[in-house]
Amino acid sequence: MSNQNEPNINIDCVGLYCPEPVFRTRQELDQMEVGQIMEVVADDPASEEDIPRLVKRLEHKLLKMYKENDEFHFIIQKMK
């Protein structure tokens, strides 16, 4: 049995810069089913603010955000 917060989808945006991480996150959210969880990994410093802002604006849920080395990790659940 898998962890309920384990991502269904992983997006690697390392090496991509604004607006690409936000664009790819939005594109994938549009394709996901309600309740699915996605992990986005990005190293663009702007993503630290841009991705949480996108998630809030689209009324989804940011389950967790953390920084590991120089990479930001965002765990996002599609809510509607």
Order of alpha helices (4+ residues) and beta strands (2+ residues): beta-alpha-beta-alpha-beta-beta
